[in-house]
Amino acid sequence: MFYEASEKKVEIIVSQTTDSLRSYGLPFWQRIVKQAKAEVLSVTKNECCDAYILSESSLFVWDDRFLMLTCGSTELVNSVIAFINEIGDEAVDFMRYQRKNEYLAHLQKSTFKADAEILKSRFSGQAFLIGEAGGHHHYLFTTEKQSVEDKKPACTELLMYQISGEFTDYLRCSNQAKQSIRNFLDINNDFAEFIIDDHLFEPVGYSINGIKDDKYFTIHITPQESNSYVSFETNLDMSDSSNNILQKLIAIFNPKTWDVIGFNATHNLPITECEKNTGSYHLSVLSGDDVTYRYHQYPSHQTLSAELI
């Protein structure tokens, strides 16, 4: 069965005069998530952040901001508008909204262009297409209002496509266990002291959230052979030479292609001799966001497949 795994994503920062978003409570966020046609499955909390695993990805809530990712045919823009209607347009200091081009875009409830028009009806903003318009690309909408410098949201995204190898085979079997997946991913070593929450989906699929102080990471795995996809995202510093998380994840999942996207962040991922760096771009937008994008692939012969859809 086909599943559109790539995420839609929004991050919103609210003004200093707005009540803590964490104080809004679970029922409020359940309503917001429901607007996207998703559900809250579980919640973990620390002193800085509430992390929600959703039926379609994740939600992270801090006092002054939230980050929400949804996949499948969800309607994330509806959640965005529901949130803005609740707190008021003037309470929004910054918004960043992303989508990747979908494999089967005609099955989506909306297009990025339609989403951007809805958002532009509430805020002045810029919309971008990053990549090849007729091929692999990402969409980005940001509000034009300058974000406060010390609140500028930073994150690194690693998006992997067409994964393979021993771990991928395990993810496609019928007797998976969450602890085994954590062990494969080396979660205890790479994310020591993080509060962890994870979920196995039926028949396949896995999501994990981790929080420590105001830091987070999340991994979402869709292992279906015809359109396998893994996303990793974090606000940890990936530029540290001792931090090899990105390299480890690429080695574990062995993707044919992958994207690395940085928002106000740098990383230490090298380009190896057996890999082809097929595209890169650097973008500075009016909001003050600094965006870097790199698309990579391993040169290889493709074995094509057909799937009933």
Backbone as CSV, one residue per row, in Angstrom:
resi,resn,N_x,N_y,N_z,CA_x,CA_y,CA_z,C_x,C_y,C_z
1,MET,0.839,-1.200,0.000,0.000,0.000,0.000,0.875,1.252,0.000
2,PHE,0.545,2.214,-0.851,1.322,3.441,-0.933,1.003,4.356,0.239
3,TYR,2.060,4.975,0.780,1.878,5.972,1.837,2.815,7.138,1.560
4,GLU,2.272,8.345,1.537,3.073,9.545,1.292,3.781,9.928,2.584
5,ALA,5.068,9.603,2.657,5.785,9.702,3.930,6.407,11.067,4.193
6,SER,6.749,11.809,3.157,7.414,13.095,3.384,6.489,14.045,4.137
7,GLU,7.099,14.837,5.026,6.302,15.642,5.941,6.000,17.044,5.420
8,LYS,4.889,17.550,5.890,4.636,18.987,5.906,5.074,19.460,7.291
9,LYS,5.540,20.692,7.386,6.109,21.139,8.664,5.827,22.620,8.879
10,VAL,5.514,22.966,10.130,5.348,24.372,10.483,6.054,24.642,11.804
11,GLU,6.669,25.810,11.901,7.208,26.292,13.170,6.733,27.720,13.361
12,ILE,6.142,27.984,14.519,5.614,29.307,14.843,6.202,29.770,16.165
13,ILE,6.685,31.010,16.191,7.143,31.656,17.417,6.138,32.745,17.767
14,VAL,5.753,32.805,19.031,4.757,33.785,19.464,5.435,34.929,20.217
15,SER,4.714,36.017,20.375,5.247,37.210,21.030,5.456,36.974,22.521
16,GLN,6.264,37.829,23.120,6.581,37.691,24.537,5.371,37.924,25.426
17,THR,4.359,38.623,24.925,3.167,38.903,25.731,2.148,37.768,25.690
18,THR,2.404,36.763,24.881,1.490,35.621,24.774,1.727,34.650,25.923
19,ASP,0.647,34.090,26.453,0.775,33.081,27.503,1.615,31.912,27.006
20,SER,2.257,31.221,27.937,3.043,30.040,27.577,2.186,29.058,26.789
21,LEU,2.682,28.635,25.642,1.927,27.680,24.828,1.762,26.346,25.541
22,ARG,2.660,26.031,26.444,2.554,24.776,27.198,1.376,24.827,28.169
23,SER,1.006,26.032,28.577,-0.100,26.168,29.527,-1.451,25.920,28.877
24,TYR,-1.493,25.858,27.545,-2.765,25.650,26.854,-3.312,24.249,27.092
25,GLY,-2.429,23.306,27.372,-2.862,21.976,27.789,-3.169,21.017,26.653
26,LEU,-3.296,19.750,27.021,-3.512,18.676,26.053,-4.779,18.855,25.222
27,PRO,-5.943,19.187,25.817,-7.155,19.314,24.993,-7.006,20.340,23.864
28,PHE,-6.318,21.454,24.152,-6.102,22.468,23.116,-5.304,21.889,21.961
29,TRP,-4.197,21.221,22.266,-3.336,20.701,21.204,-3.983,19.527,20.482
30,GLN,-4.812,18.778,21.166,-5.571,17.726,20.482,-6.490,18.337,19.432
31,ARG,-7.117,19.455,19.762,-7.996,20.128,18.797,-7.199,20.643,17.602
32,ILE,-6.037,21.227,17.873,-5.208,21.749,16.782,-4.762,20.612,15.862
33,VAL,-4.298,19.515,16.457,-3.833,18.361,15.676,-4.980,17.763,14.864
34,LYS,-6.153,17.718,15.452,-7.318,17.130,14.768,-7.658,17.889,13.494
35,GLN,-7.378,19.190,13.471,-7.668,19.980,12.275,-6.863,19.506,11.064
36,ALA,-5.735,18.862,11.321,-4.903,18.335,10.226,-5.294,16.914,9.853
37,LYS,-6.313,16.373,10.516,-6.741,14.977,10.337,-5.705,14.008,10.917
38,ALA,-5.189,14.363,12.083,-4.256,13.505,12.811,-4.697,13.438,14.267
39,GLU,-4.044,12.570,15.044,-4.390,12.392,16.448,-3.128,12.350,17.296
40,VAL,-3.271,12.750,18.564,-2.186,12.617,19.529,-2.184,11.189,20.062
41,LEU,-1.031,10.519,19.989,-0.909,9.150,20.492,-0.291,9.103,21.882
42,SER,0.681,9.981,22.160,1.341,9.977,23.465,2.043,11.310,23.681
43,VAL,2.371,11.593,24.951,3.009,12.854,25.319,4.122,12.585,26.319
44,THR,5.261,13.247,26.161,6.312,13.275,27.178,6.661,14.731,27.446
45,LYS,7.128,15.001,28.673,7.389,16.384,29.066,8.668,16.483,29.878
46,ASN,9.320,17.639,29.784,10.358,18.009,30.738,10.095,19.447,31.159
47,GLU,11.069,20.112,31.744,10.846,21.456,32.266,10.770,22.513,31.173
48,CYS,11.134,22.163,29.934,11.177,23.140,28.845,10.238,22.839,27.685
49,CYS,9.898,21.581,27.478,9.238,21.181,26.231,8.265,20.040,26.461
50,ASP,7.164,20.057,25.710,6.230,18.938,25.646,6.347,18.325,24.256
51,ALA,6.546,17.011,24.196,6.735,16.312,22.921,5.593,15.331,22.706
52,TYR,4.926,15.453,21.573,3.772,14.624,21.250,4.109,13.731,20.055
53,ILE,3.864,12.449,20.177,3.876,11.577,19.007,2.466,11.569,18.433
54,LEU,2.378,11.819,17.146,1.093,11.881,16.462,0.884,10.644,15.598
55,SER,-0.348,10.431,15.212,-0.644,9.356,14.266,0.050,9.606,12.934
56,GLU,0.406,10.857,12.679,1.105,11.246,11.445,2.264,12.178,11.803
57,SER,3.272,11.666,12.504,4.521,12.382,12.836,4.535,12.953,14.254
58,SER,4.887,14.257,14.433,5.208,14.758,15.773,4.816,16.215,15.963
59,LEU,4.727,16.586,17.249,4.477,17.964,17.666,5.350,18.254,18.878
60,PHE,6.049,19.385,18.860,6.849,19.835,20.000,6.366,21.223,20.398
61,VAL,6.163,21.418,21.698,5.642,22.690,22.199,6.564,23.221,23.292
62,TRP,7.071,24.426,23.088,7.822,25.155,24.100,6.961,26.312,24.596
63,ASP,7.457,27.094,25.532,6.677,28.220,26.046,6.360,29.232,24.955
64,ASP,7.327,29.494,24.074,7.177,30.585,23.105,7.077,30.127,21.659
65,ARG,6.985,28.831,21.421,6.954,28.342,20.042,6.411,26.919,19.998
66,PHE,6.029,26.514,18.791,5.731,25.093,18.581,6.189,24.687,17.193
67,LEU,6.451,23.400,17.059,6.893,22.784,15.814,6.012,21.572,15.569
68,MET,5.413,21.495,14.395,4.510,20.386,14.088,4.851,19.821,12.721
69,LEU,4.960,18.495,12.654,5.195,17.786,11.403,4.058,16.806,11.190
70,THR,3.559,16.745,9.972,2.545,15.746,9.640,2.855,15.163,8.267
71,CYS,2.495,13.906,8.077,2.765,13.227,6.808,1.462,12.671,6.246
72,GLY,1.562,11.774,5.266,0.362,11.226,4.651,-0.397,12.300,3.889
73,SER,-1.715,12.235,3.956,-2.563,13.223,3.272,-3.130,14.238,4.255
74,THR,-2.408,14.482,5.337,-2.854,15.430,6.350,-2.935,16.845,5.784
75,GLU,-3.689,17.690,6.481,-3.917,19.070,6.058,-3.348,20.012,7.118
76,LEU,-2.039,20.104,7.156,-1.369,20.868,8.202,-1.780,22.330,8.200
77,VAL,-2.010,22.897,7.033,-2.365,24.316,6.978,-3.635,24.592,7.776
78,ASN,-4.538,23.621,7.875,-5.751,23.812,8.670,-5.422,23.941,10.154
79,SER,-4.428,23.188,10.618,-3.988,23.321,12.008,-3.359,24.687,12.248
80,VAL,-2.595,25.161,11.275,-1.966,26.477,11.398,-3.027,27.558,11.556
81,ILE,-4.028,27.532,10.702,-5.080,28.550,10.757,-5.880,28.432,12.050
82,ALA,-6.153,27.210,12.498,-6.877,27.025,13.760,-6.090,27.620,14.921
83,PHE,-4.779,27.411,14.925,-3.935,27.966,15.986,-3.956,29.490,15.944
84,ILE,-3.796,30.067,14.757,-3.782,31.525,14.630,-5.123,32.118,15.053
85,ASN,-6.208,31.456,14.698,-7.528,31.936,15.105,-7.670,31.958,16.621
86,GLU,-7.017,31.029,17.290,-7.097,30.946,18.754,-6.294,32.055,19.428
87,ILE,-5.086,32.336,18.930,-4.212,33.279,19.648,-4.207,34.676,19.036
88,GLY,-4.667,34.804,17.785,-4.686,36.094,17.114,-3.460,36.325,16.250
89,ASP,-3.658,36.966,15.108,-2.565,37.217,14.165,-1.422,37.998,14.806
90,GLU,-1.773,38.973,15.650,-0.756,39.849,16.226,0.174,39.124,17.191
91,ALA,-0.227,37.947,17.655,0.602,37.183,18.596,1.697,36.387,17.892
92,VAL,1.638,36.301,16.567,2.621,35.516,15.816,3.814,36.397,15.465
93,ASP,4.979,36.053,15.996,6.210,36.784,15.685,6.902,36.236,14.443
94,PHE,6.750,34.939,14.200,7.485,34.292,13.107,6.786,32.994,12.739
95,MET,6.790,32.687,11.444,6.266,31.400,10.987,7.090,30.907,9.809
96,ARG,7.364,29.621,9.826,8.036,28.940,8.720,7.202,27.707,8.371
97,TYR,6.841,27.566,7.109,5.988,26.461,6.663,6.677,25.768,5.492
98,GLN,6.762,24.439,5.553,7.506,23.680,4.535,6.669,22.521,3.982
99,ARG,6.925,22.208,2.732,6.432,20.969,2.123,7.467,20.494,1.110
100,LYS,7.532,19.181,0.940,8.331,18.611,-0.141,7.389,18.210,-1.269
101,ASN,7.905,18.186,-2.498,7.059,17.678,-3.575,6.695,16.222,-3.284
102,GLU,5.419,15.900,-3.430,4.949,14.556,-3.101,5.090,13.622,-4.299
103,TYR,5.209,12.318,-3.987,5.249,11.309,-5.048,3.935,11.299,-5.823
104,LEU,2.822,11.290,-5.098,1.492,11.281,-5.715,0.737,12.513,-5.232
105,ALA,1.102,13.649,-5.805,0.561,14.923,-5.335,-0.948,15.013,-5.512
106,HIS,-1.485,14.291,-6.491,-2.923,14.384,-6.744,-3.753,13.765,-5.623
107,LEU,-3.119,12.983,-4.747,-3.835,12.400,-3.616,-3.859,13.323,-2.402
108,GLN,-3.138,14.433,-2.464,-3.134,15.390,-1.362,-4.393,16.255,-1.397
109,LYS,-4.772,16.740,-0.221,-5.975,17.569,-0.117,-5.720,19.004,-0.580
110,SER,-4.455,19.388,-0.671,-4.118,20.738,-1.114,-2.738,20.726,-1.757
111,THR,-2.403,21.817,-2.393,-1.066,22.017,-2.942,-0.326,23.032,-2.072
112,PHE,0.996,23.093,-2.231,1.728,24.127,-1.500,1.258,25.515,-1.929
113,LYS,1.011,25.699,-3.209,0.574,27.009,-3.687,-0.706,27.443,-2.994
114,ALA,-1.652,26.507,-2.852,-2.907,26.832,-2.167,-2.662,27.132,-0.694
115,ASP,-1.791,26.334,-0.062,-1.454,26.578,1.345,-0.840,27.964,1.520
116,ALA,0.100,28.303,0.635,0.784,29.591,0.740,-0.189,30.753,0.563
117,GLU,-1.153,30.603,-0.317,-2.149,31.660,-0.510,-2.976,31.856,0.755
118,ILE,-3.318,30.763,1.423,-4.057,30.867,2.688,-3.221,31.603,3.728
119,LEU,-1.953,31.249,3.827,-1.080,31.887,4.812,-0.842,33.359,4.470
120,LYS,-0.707,33.669,3.177,-0.498,35.059,2.765,-1.731,35.921,3.025
121,SER,-2.897,35.295,3.140,-4.105,36.060,3.455,-4.090,36.558,4.896
122,ARG,-3.188,35.988,5.706,-3.076,36.397,7.113,-1.783,37.151,7.404
123,PHE,-0.714,36.847,6.657,0.594,37.437,6.931,1.317,37.768,5.630
124,SER,2.128,38.820,5.678,3.054,39.071,4.576,4.153,38.023,4.643
125,GLY,4.498,37.467,3.497,5.507,36.420,3.513,6.094,36.168,2.148
126,GLN,7.102,35.311,2.117,7.776,34.914,0.890,7.636,33.413,0.706
127,ALA,7.399,32.982,-0.530,7.313,31.558,-0.852,8.423,31.206,-1.839
128,PHE,9.050,30.052,-1.620,10.179,29.625,-2.445,10.006,28.173,-2.881
129,LEU,10.545,27.857,-4.050,10.746,26.488,-4.490,12.252,26.278,-4.538
130,ILE,12.754,25.312,-3.776,14.186,25.029,-3.719,14.431,23.672,-4.361
131,GLY,15.209,23.631,-5.424,15.469,22.388,-6.132,15.026,22.484,-7.574
132,GLU,14.684,21.356,-8.171,14.273,21.296,-9.572,12.755,21.293,-9.652
133,ALA,12.194,22.277,-10.339,10.741,22.412,-10.407,10.081,21.162,-10.979
134,GLY,10.749,20.506,-11.935,10.180,19.315,-12.546,10.617,18.026,-11.895
135,GLY,11.347,18.131,-10.800,11.861,16.933,-10.136,11.860,17.088,-8.633
136,HIS,12.979,16.728,-8.025,13.110,16.727,-6.571,13.208,18.169,-6.062
137,HIS,12.273,18.576,-5.211,12.323,19.941,-4.700,11.552,20.076,-3.393
138,HIS,11.791,21.201,-2.729,11.118,21.545,-1.481,10.484,22.919,-1.628
139,TYR,9.393,23.110,-0.881,8.731,24.406,-0.833,8.918,25.021,0.550
140,LEU,9.011,26.335,0.586,9.194,27.040,1.849,8.418,28.345,1.830
141,PHE,7.671,28.591,2.904,7.017,29.884,3.112,7.478,30.430,4.448
142,THR,7.930,31.681,4.483,8.284,32.321,5.747,7.626,33.688,5.816
143,THR,7.238,34.075,7.014,6.732,35.427,7.203,7.877,36.415,7.027
144,GLU,7.539,37.643,6.636,8.565,38.648,6.373,9.029,39.348,7.639
145,LYS,8.234,39.270,8.685,8.579,39.944,9.936,9.888,39.403,10.478
146,GLN,10.804,40.300,10.813,12.099,39.886,11.339,11.924,39.182,12.679
147,SER,12.455,37.974,12.784,12.407,37.267,14.056,13.441,37.857,15.007
148,VAL,13.123,37.823,16.294,14.064,38.298,17.300,15.325,37.449,17.219
149,GLU,16.489,38.103,17.205,17.747,37.408,16.923,17.964,36.216,17.841
150,ASP,17.747,36.408,19.154,18.028,35.310,20.071,16.932,34.257,20.073
151,LYS,15.861,34.482,19.302,14.789,33.497,19.196,14.751,32.860,17.811
152,LYS,15.730,33.193,16.978,15.733,32.668,15.615,15.812,31.141,15.665
153,PRO,14.809,30.441,15.123,14.778,28.978,15.262,15.833,28.297,14.406
154,ALA,16.576,27.381,15.016,17.629,26.647,14.319,17.297,25.168,14.300
155,CYS,17.570,24.517,13.184,17.403,23.064,13.129,18.167,22.516,11.932
156,THR,18.466,21.230,12.015,19.080,20.492,10.915,18.171,19.332,10.562
157,GLU,17.899,19.162,9.275,17.057,18.069,8.798,17.884,17.150,7.900
158,LEU,17.751,15.859,8.117,18.320,14.841,7.230,17.158,14.005,6.714
159,LEU,16.928,14.049,5.404,15.795,13.365,4.782,16.344,12.326,3.820
160,MET,16.034,11.054,4.072,16.639,9.950,3.318,15.576,9.194,2.533
161,TYR,15.912,8.835,1.293,14.965,8.210,0.374,15.524,6.883,-0.136
162,GLN,14.619,5.903,-0.321,14.989,4.586,-0.859,16.101,3.952,-0.029
163,ILE,15.748,3.610,1.203,16.714,3.026,2.135,16.882,1.536,1.862
164,SER,17.986,0.961,2.375,18.258,-0.459,2.148,19.200,-0.961,3.231
165,GLY,19.414,-2.290,3.252,20.363,-2.862,4.192,19.709,-3.700,5.276
166,GLU,20.528,-4.183,6.194,20.073,-5.097,7.248,18.982,-4.480,8.115
167,PHE,19.176,-3.254,8.547,18.187,-2.617,9.414,16.881,-2.383,8.674
168,THR,16.969,-2.001,7.413,15.760,-1.799,6.612,14.987,-3.102,6.470
169,ASP,15.690,-4.211,6.241,15.023,-5.517,6.164,14.294,-5.820,7.471
170,TYR,14.934,-5.503,8.583,14.296,-5.735,9.884,13.030,-4.891,10.027
171,LEU,13.076,-3.661,9.572,11.925,-2.768,9.689,10.737,-3.233,8.859
172,ARG,10.993,-4.100,7.882,9.916,-4.600,7.022,9.373,-5.943,7.485
173,CYS,9.937,-6.499,8.550,9.473,-7.802,9.033,8.304,-7.619,9.997
174,SER,7.720,-8.725,10.427,6.487,-8.667,11.217,6.710,-8.774,12.716
175,ASN,7.932,-8.938,13.157,8.181,-9.139,14.592,9.153,-8.106,15.141
176,GLN,8.911,-6.841,14.825,9.791,-5.781,15.296,9.546,-5.490,16.782
177,ALA,10.541,-4.898,17.420,10.426,-4.468,18.811,11.051,-3.086,18.941
178,LYS,10.425,-2.228,19.729,10.927,-0.864,19.874,12.358,-0.826,20.406
179,GLN,12.661,-1.689,21.377,14.006,-1.674,21.941,15.044,-2.091,20.911
180,SER,14.693,-3.033,20.056,15.628,-3.446,19.005,15.904,-2.297,18.039
181,ILE,14.873,-1.541,17.714,15.060,-0.397,16.822,15.930,0.659,17.495
182,ARG,15.686,0.896,18.775,16.532,1.851,19.514,17.992,1.406,19.497
183,ASN,18.199,0.102,19.652,19.570,-0.417,19.654,20.229,-0.226,18.289
184,PHE,19.492,-0.542,17.219,20.012,-0.334,15.868,20.427,1.129,15.664
185,LEU,19.587,2.036,16.164,19.822,3.467,15.971,20.830,4.045,16.963
186,ASP,21.240,3.234,17.939,22.216,3.664,18.953,21.718,4.881,19.730
187,ILE,20.433,4.853,20.061,19.804,5.985,20.737,20.441,6.264,22.093
188,ASN,20.722,5.215,22.864,21.254,5.416,24.215,22.601,6.128,24.214
189,ASN,23.414,5.894,23.190,24.721,6.551,23.109,24.635,7.956,22.522
190,ASP,23.898,8.091,21.438,23.856,9.381,20.747,22.960,10.398,21.441
191,PHE,21.983,9.905,22.198,21.036,10.810,22.846,20.901,10.468,24.329
192,ALA,22.051,10.348,24.977,22.075,10.053,26.412,21.371,11.170,27.183
193,GLU,20.607,10.777,28.190,19.887,11.687,29.081,18.666,12.325,28.426
194,PHE,18.371,11.980,27.180,17.129,12.449,26.569,15.958,11.615,27.090
195,ILE,14.828,12.271,27.308,13.588,11.549,27.580,13.062,11.047,26.243
196,ILE,12.823,9.751,26.156,12.491,9.110,24.881,11.048,8.612,24.887
197,ASP,10.396,8.790,23.754,9.059,8.235,23.525,9.037,7.724,22.093
198,ASP,8.564,6.495,21.882,8.525,5.969,20.517,7.274,5.135,20.297
199,HIS,7.004,4.868,19.021,5.769,4.166,18.652,6.007,3.342,17.393
200,LEU,5.568,2.092,17.416,5.565,1.219,16.242,4.179,1.238,15.617
201,PHE,4.124,1.441,14.322,2.852,1.481,13.615,2.576,0.137,12.953
202,GLU,1.306,-0.111,12.645,0.882,-1.318,11.949,0.544,-0.993,10.506
203,PRO,0.991,-1.800,9.537,1.817,-2.998,9.693,3.303,-2.692,9.864
204,VAL,3.740,-1.510,9.390,5.143,-1.107,9.543,5.186,0.397,9.775
205,GLY,6.326,0.862,10.224,6.518,2.291,10.471,6.898,2.545,11.914
206,TYR,7.689,3.572,12.120,8.218,3.838,13.463,8.465,5.329,13.623
207,SER,8.137,5.855,14.811,8.423,7.247,15.157,9.055,7.304,16.532
208,ILE,9.990,8.222,16.714,10.618,8.424,18.017,10.844,9.910,18.244
209,ASN,10.518,10.377,19.449,10.807,11.734,19.900,11.779,11.673,21.064
210,GLY,12.644,12.656,21.170,13.528,12.777,22.318,13.663,14.231,22.728
211,ILE,13.643,14.501,24.041,13.811,15.865,24.539,14.783,15.873,25.716
212,LYS,15.594,16.913,25.761,16.516,17.150,26.871,16.665,18.662,27.006
213,ASP,16.241,19.217,28.139,16.182,20.672,28.305,15.347,21.239,27.150
214,ASP,15.882,22.215,26.404,15.111,22.763,25.282,15.494,22.128,23.947
215,LYS,16.297,21.070,23.988,16.733,20.388,22.776,15.785,19.235,22.443
216,TYR,15.701,18.931,21.150,14.828,17.843,20.708,15.462,17.118,19.529
217,PHE,14.993,15.910,19.313,15.230,15.228,18.042,14.002,14.392,17.747
218,THR,13.804,14.105,16.491,12.718,13.212,16.100,13.133,12.445,14.851
219,ILE,12.739,11.179,14.789,13.006,10.319,13.636,11.695,9.660,13.235
220,HIS,11.407,9.663,11.949,10.213,8.996,11.419,10.632,8.088,10.269
221,ILE,10.202,6.840,10.343,10.634,5.827,9.377,9.422,5.229,8.673
222,THR,9.418,5.316,7.353,8.438,4.621,6.519,9.231,3.658,5.636
223,PRO,9.240,2.347,5.963,10.166,1.430,5.290,9.623,0.757,4.029
224,GLN,8.366,1.054,3.630,7.802,0.389,2.456,8.765,0.463,1.273
225,GLU,8.944,-0.658,0.602,10.020,-0.776,-0.379,9.894,0.200,-1.539
226,SER,8.676,0.438,-2.021,8.521,1.252,-3.227,8.738,2.737,-2.975
227,ASN,8.549,3.194,-1.750,8.702,4.628,-1.466,9.236,4.853,-0.054
228,SER,10.277,4.106,0.311,10.814,4.195,1.668,11.402,5.580,1.935
229,TYR,11.299,5.980,3.189,11.680,7.348,3.562,11.971,7.401,5.051
230,VAL,12.999,8.154,5.413,13.331,8.388,6.820,13.646,9.865,6.995
231,SER,13.081,10.465,8.029,13.434,11.844,8.353,14.023,11.915,9.752
232,PHE,15.048,12.726,9.884,15.659,13.031,11.177,15.741,14.539,11.286
233,GLU,15.400,15.047,12.451,15.459,16.491,12.667,15.861,16.772,14.103
234,THR,16.648,17.839,14.292,17.083,18.198,15.637,17.505,19.660,15.681
235,ASN,17.485,20.231,16.881,18.080,21.552,17.086,19.404,21.448,17.831
236,LEU,19.951,20.233,17.944,21.301,20.059,18.458,22.317,20.638,17.472
237,ASP,23.485,20.989,17.966,24.543,21.534,17.117,25.196,20.401,16.327
238,MET,24.963,20.377,15.029,25.525,19.334,14.171,26.869,19.730,13.567
239,SER,27.385,20.902,13.938,28.675,21.336,13.393,29.849,20.847,14.224
240,ASP,29.586,20.337,15.414,30.641,19.837,16.298,31.346,18.656,15.634
241,SER,32.656,18.715,15.558,33.416,17.659,14.886,33.269,16.306,15.571
242,SER,32.908,16.311,16.853,32.747,15.050,17.579,31.357,14.454,17.396
243,ASN,30.480,15.189,16.727,29.103,14.736,16.538,28.973,14.107,15.149
244,ASN,28.836,12.787,15.109,28.759,12.095,13.818,27.401,11.440,13.606
245,ILE,26.359,12.015,14.188,25.019,11.429,14.101,24.551,11.342,12.656
246,LEU,24.757,12.385,11.869,24.298,12.369,10.480,24.984,11.260,9.694
247,GLN,26.300,11.146,9.853,27.039,10.093,9.155,26.545,8.711,9.573
248,LYS,26.304,8.523,10.863,25.851,7.226,11.360,24.492,6.857,10.783
249,LEU,23.582,7.816,10.727,22.248,7.527,10.205,22.301,7.167,8.723
250,ILE,23.131,7.860,7.958,23.269,7.526,6.539,23.851,6.126,6.381
251,ALA,24.814,5.767,7.226,25.398,4.423,7.166,24.381,3.359,7.563
252,ILE,23.539,3.642,8.540,22.541,2.679,9.011,21.473,2.434,7.952
253,PHE,20.996,3.506,7.324,19.867,3.380,6.400,20.297,3.208,4.946
254,ASN,21.527,3.545,4.611,22.055,3.358,3.258,21.081,3.855,2.189
255,PRO,20.696,5.120,2.229,19.729,5.622,1.247,20.371,5.830,-0.122
256,LYS,19.548,5.777,-1.169,20.050,6.098,-2.508,20.275,7.597,-2.647
257,THR,19.374,8.382,-2.069,19.504,9.838,-2.106,19.126,10.399,-0.748
258,TRP,19.618,11.596,-0.468,19.238,12.243,0.781,19.444,13.750,0.673
259,ASP,18.665,14.469,1.468,18.774,15.917,1.580,19.278,16.265,2.971
260,VAL,20.075,17.307,3.055,20.435,17.907,4.337,20.041,19.380,4.265
261,ILE,19.142,19.782,5.152,18.635,21.152,5.162,18.956,21.774,6.511
262,GLY,19.547,22.943,6.482,19.861,23.650,7.715,19.143,24.977,7.779
263,PHE,18.520,25.247,8.894,17.923,26.552,9.154,18.710,27.202,10.286
264,ASN,19.468,28.240,9.934,20.304,28.926,10.927,21.216,27.930,11.631
265,ALA,21.712,26.970,10.873,22.525,25.893,11.440,23.510,25.395,10.397
266,THR,24.634,24.884,10.866,25.620,24.252,9.998,25.832,22.818,10.462
267,HIS,26.455,22.013,9.602,26.697,20.619,9.954,28.081,20.220,9.455
268,ASN,28.529,19.053,9.905,29.886,18.606,9.565,29.870,17.405,8.631
269,LEU,28.783,17.219,7.884,28.660,16.044,7.031,29.564,16.180,5.811
270,PRO,30.551,15.297,5.648,31.460,15.395,4.502,30.845,14.776,3.251
271,ILE,31.410,15.095,2.104,31.040,14.447,0.846,32.108,13.406,0.544
272,THR,31.732,12.136,0.476,32.699,11.060,0.288,32.969,10.835,-1.192
273,GLU,34.030,10.070,-1.480,34.426,9.819,-2.868,33.388,8.992,-3.620
274,CYS,32.667,8.108,-2.911,31.704,7.236,-3.582,30.322,7.873,-3.679
275,GLU,30.239,9.128,-3.335,28.953,9.810,-3.305,28.998,10.979,-4.276
276,LYS,27.858,11.302,-4.827,27.779,12.428,-5.741,26.931,13.526,-5.115
277,ASN,27.538,14.679,-4.877,26.790,15.828,-4.371,26.131,16.490,-5.579
278,THR,24.837,16.315,-5.744,24.194,16.712,-6.989,23.549,18.083,-6.940
279,GLY,23.577,18.739,-5.811,22.987,20.068,-5.784,23.109,20.714,-4.420
280,SER,23.275,22.031,-4.421,23.307,22.758,-3.157,22.788,24.164,-3.397
281,TYR,22.301,24.767,-2.317,21.758,26.119,-2.441,21.822,26.794,-1.088
282,HIS,22.051,28.101,-1.105,22.054,28.906,0.110,21.076,30.055,-0.083
283,LEU,20.223,30.272,0.919,19.148,31.247,0.794,19.041,32.053,2.077
284,SER,19.004,33.373,1.947,18.721,34.254,3.081,17.394,34.947,2.801
285,VAL,16.472,34.868,3.743,15.127,35.399,3.525,14.887,36.600,4.429
286,LEU,13.819,37.342,4.149,13.564,38.596,4.843,13.353,38.421,6.336
287,SER,12.873,37.259,6.745,12.642,37.019,8.169,13.947,36.929,8.951
288,GLY,15.069,36.821,8.242,16.358,36.637,8.891,16.826,35.205,8.871
289,ASP,15.988,34.294,8.395,16.372,32.891,8.292,17.528,32.713,7.311
290,ASP,18.471,31.877,7.681,19.567,31.484,6.805,19.374,30.011,6.476
291,VAL,19.109,29.706,5.213,18.730,28.360,4.800,19.820,27.771,3.912
292,THR,20.286,26.568,4.255,21.225,25.843,3.400,20.591,24.517,2.995
293,TYR,20.818,24.128,1.757,20.203,22.912,1.220,21.236,22.156,0.401
294,ARG,21.370,20.858,0.668,22.243,19.989,-0.123,21.504,18.706,-0.462
295,TYR,21.603,18.312,-1.720,20.989,17.076,-2.204,22.105,16.132,-2.623
296,HIS,22.094,14.906,-2.092,23.155,13.929,-2.335,22.576,12.650,-2.936
297,GLN,23.444,11.911,-3.633,23.038,10.584,-4.077,24.266,9.705,-4.268
298,TYR,24.039,8.385,-4.131,25.053,7.403,-4.499,24.797,6.997,-5.939
299,PRO,25.760,7.128,-6.837,25.568,6.650,-8.211,25.329,5.146,-8.206
300,SER,24.225,4.706,-8.806,23.924,3.273,-8.812,22.893,2.970,-9.886
301,HIS,22.856,1.701,-10.264,21.823,1.237,-11.180,20.520,1.087,-10.411
302,GLN,19.431,1.583,-10.968,18.145,1.517,-10.292,17.369,0.286,-10.725
303,THR,16.874,-0.476,-9.741,15.930,-1.550,-10.008,14.538,-1.000,-9.760
304,LEU,13.757,-0.876,-10.812,12.451,-0.249,-10.705,11.408,-1.249,-10.231
305,SER,10.322,-0.734,-9.687,9.244,-1.595,-9.204,7.911,-0.981,-9.577
306,ALA,6.878,-1.811,-9.570,5.515,-1.353,-9.823,4.652,-1.748,-8.641
307,GLU,3.730,-0.853,-8.270,2.863,-1.118,-7.130,1.447,-0.697,-7.475
308,LEU,0.486,-1.514,-7.100,-0.918,-1.186,-7.305,-1.297,-0.035,-6.400
309,ILE,-1.872,1.026,-6.948,-2.224,2.200,-6.146,-3.693,2.545,-6.304
